[in-house]
Amino acid sequence: MTNIIETLKQTLEGIATGAPLWVWPLLAGLILLGMRARKTRSGPVWPYYLIPFIGVMTLKDVAELAHPALAWGSFATSYCGCAFAAYRFQNTRVLKRENRRVTVQGEWVTLLTLMIIFWANFVRGTVQTLAPHIDGSHAFVAGFAVILGGCSGCFFGRSVSIATWRATPD
């Protein structure tokens, strides 16, 4: 039992000290952004049109995966399903939209989605370093692509929902 605890301790220390320094401020920024999304807020519409670009950034990670057909198929399926679900969910969160402004109800989905993307990439980086044979396995490729596709689809569905919400004139 002592060996397991010591190995776990060494692994966690290696992860904490081996991760690039920029990872920790990024994590803090994502948490702040997600916490802000928990509150009902009103603001310009245009930032919501940029949200899908968070998902575009995940395409590079999917392109690097082994088994491209499996990776892209898993990503696309998850993306479409979650985009539809997020579109439906966001329709219940938009309170008001005027031509250039939108008021949305606070929610936890943004924080959850940002954390899932961050930690999925963190775990992948760790797996690539500590167990590269797992990184190339079919199960890992499919799971990782489904996670990134689902989160990316959530951001797209939200943007489409806000873009198509019936606006009232300013």
C-alpha positions as CSV (number, residue, x, y, z in Angstrom):
1,M,0.0,0.0,0.0
2,T,2.9,2.4,0.8
3,N,4.3,1.8,-2.7
4,I,1.0,2.7,-4.3
5,I,0.7,5.9,-2.3
6,E,4.3,6.9,-3.0
7,T,3.8,6.2,-6.8
8,L,0.7,8.3,-6.8
9,K,2.5,11.1,-4.9
10,Q,5.3,11.1,-7.4
11,T,2.9,11.0,-10.4
12,L,0.9,14.0,-9.1
13,E,4.1,15.9,-8.3
14,G,5.4,15.2,-11.9
15,I,2.1,16.4,-13.3
16,A,2.1,19.6,-11.3
17,T,5.7,20.5,-12.0
18,G,5.8,19.1,-15.5
19,A,2.9,21.1,-16.9
20,P,3.8,24.3,-18.7
21,L,3.6,27.4,-16.5
22,W,0.9,29.0,-18.8
23,V,-1.5,26.2,-18.0
24,W,-2.3,27.5,-14.5
25,P,-3.2,31.1,-15.4
26,L,-5.3,29.6,-18.3
27,L,-7.2,27.4,-15.8
28,A,-7.8,30.4,-13.5
29,G,-9.1,32.5,-16.4
30,L,-11.4,29.7,-17.5
31,I,-12.8,29.3,-14.0
32,L,-13.4,33.1,-13.7
33,L,-15.2,33.1,-17.1
34,G,-17.3,30.1,-16.1
35,M,-18.2,31.6,-12.7
36,R,-19.3,34.8,-14.5
37,A,-21.6,32.8,-16.6
38,R,-23.5,31.6,-13.5
39,K,-25.1,35.0,-13.1
40,T,-27.9,36.5,-15.2
41,R,-26.3,39.1,-17.4
42,S,-27.0,41.5,-20.2
43,G,-24.5,42.4,-22.8
44,P,-23.7,42.8,-26.5
45,V,-24.7,39.9,-28.8
46,W,-21.4,39.8,-30.8
47,P,-19.4,37.8,-28.2
48,Y,-21.9,35.0,-28.4
49,Y,-21.1,34.7,-32.1
50,L,-17.4,34.1,-31.2
51,I,-18.1,31.3,-28.8
52,P,-18.0,28.6,-31.5
53,F,-14.3,29.4,-32.1
54,I,-13.6,27.8,-28.7
55,G,-14.7,24.6,-30.4
56,V,-12.7,25.3,-33.5
57,M,-9.6,25.3,-31.4
58,T,-10.3,21.6,-30.5
59,L,-10.0,20.6,-34.2
60,K,-6.2,20.6,-33.9
61,D,-6.4,18.1,-31.0
62,V,-8.7,15.8,-33.0
63,A,-6.5,16.0,-36.1
64,E,-3.6,14.8,-34.0
65,L,-5.3,11.6,-32.8
66,A,-4.5,8.1,-34.1
67,H,-7.3,6.4,-36.1
68,P,-8.6,9.5,-38.0
69,A,-11.8,7.9,-39.2
70,L,-12.8,6.9,-35.7
71,A,-11.7,10.3,-34.2
72,W,-13.6,12.4,-36.8
73,G,-16.6,10.2,-36.8
74,S,-16.8,10.3,-33.0
75,F,-16.2,14.0,-32.9
76,A,-18.9,14.8,-35.6
77,T,-21.5,12.6,-34.0
78,S,-21.0,14.1,-30.6
79,Y,-20.8,17.6,-32.0
80,C,-24.1,17.4,-33.8
81,G,-26.0,15.8,-30.9
82,C,-24.7,18.3,-28.4
83,A,-25.2,21.3,-30.7
84,F,-28.9,20.3,-31.0
85,A,-29.2,19.8,-27.2
86,A,-27.4,23.1,-26.4
87,Y,-29.7,24.9,-28.9
88,R,-32.7,23.6,-27.1
89,F,-31.3,24.3,-23.7
90,Q,-30.2,27.9,-24.5
91,N,-33.7,28.7,-25.8
92,T,-34.8,28.4,-22.2
93,R,-32.0,30.6,-21.0
94,V,-32.4,33.7,-23.2
95,L,-34.6,36.2,-21.4
96,K,-34.6,39.0,-23.9
97,R,-32.8,40.0,-27.1
98,E,-32.8,43.4,-28.6
99,N,-31.0,44.0,-31.9
100,R,-27.5,44.3,-30.4
101,R,-28.0,43.2,-26.8
102,V,-29.0,40.0,-25.2
103,T,-30.0,39.1,-21.6
104,V,-29.3,35.5,-20.6
105,Q,-30.1,33.7,-17.4
106,G,-27.1,32.4,-15.4
107,E,-26.2,28.7,-15.8
108,W,-23.5,26.2,-14.8
109,V,-23.1,24.6,-18.3
110,T,-20.5,27.1,-19.5
111,L,-18.2,26.4,-16.5
112,L,-18.7,22.7,-16.8
113,T,-18.0,22.7,-20.5
114,L,-14.8,24.9,-20.2
115,M,-13.5,22.6,-17.4
116,I,-14.2,19.4,-19.4
117,I,-12.3,20.8,-22.4
118,F,-9.4,21.9,-20.2
119,W,-9.1,18.7,-18.1
120,A,-9.6,16.5,-21.2
121,N,-6.6,18.1,-22.8
122,F,-4.6,18.0,-19.6
123,V,-5.4,14.3,-19.2
124,R,-4.4,13.7,-22.8
125,G,-1.1,15.5,-22.3
126,T,-0.4,13.4,-19.2
127,V,-1.4,10.1,-21.0
128,Q,0.9,11.0,-23.9
129,T,3.8,11.4,-21.5
130,L,3.1,8.6,-19.0
131,A,1.4,6.0,-21.2
132,P,1.6,6.7,-24.9
133,H,0.3,3.3,-25.8
134,I,-3.1,4.3,-24.2
135,D,-3.1,7.5,-26.3
136,G,-3.3,5.5,-29.5
137,S,-5.9,3.0,-28.3
138,H,-9.3,3.0,-30.0
139,A,-11.2,3.5,-26.7
140,F,-9.1,6.6,-25.8
141,V,-9.3,8.1,-29.3
142,A,-13.1,7.7,-29.4
143,G,-13.7,8.9,-25.9
144,F,-11.5,11.9,-26.3
145,A,-13.1,12.9,-29.6
146,V,-16.6,12.5,-28.1
147,I,-15.7,14.7,-25.2
148,L,-14.2,17.5,-27.4
149,G,-17.0,17.1,-30.0
150,G,-19.7,17.4,-27.4
151,C,-18.3,20.4,-25.7
152,S,-17.6,22.1,-29.1
153,G,-21.2,21.4,-30.2
154,C,-22.5,23.0,-27.0
155,F,-20.8,26.2,-27.8
156,F,-22.1,26.2,-31.4
157,G,-25.7,25.3,-30.4
158,R,-25.7,28.2,-27.9
159,S,-24.5,30.7,-30.5
160,V,-27.1,29.5,-33.1
161,S,-29.8,29.8,-30.4
162,I,-28.9,33.4,-29.6
163,A,-28.5,34.3,-33.3
164,T,-31.9,33.0,-34.2
165,W,-33.7,34.3,-31.2
166,R,-36.5,36.7,-32.2
167,A,-35.0,40.2,-31.5
168,T,-37.1,43.2,-30.7
169,P,-36.0,46.6,-32.1
170,D,-33.7,48.8,-30.0
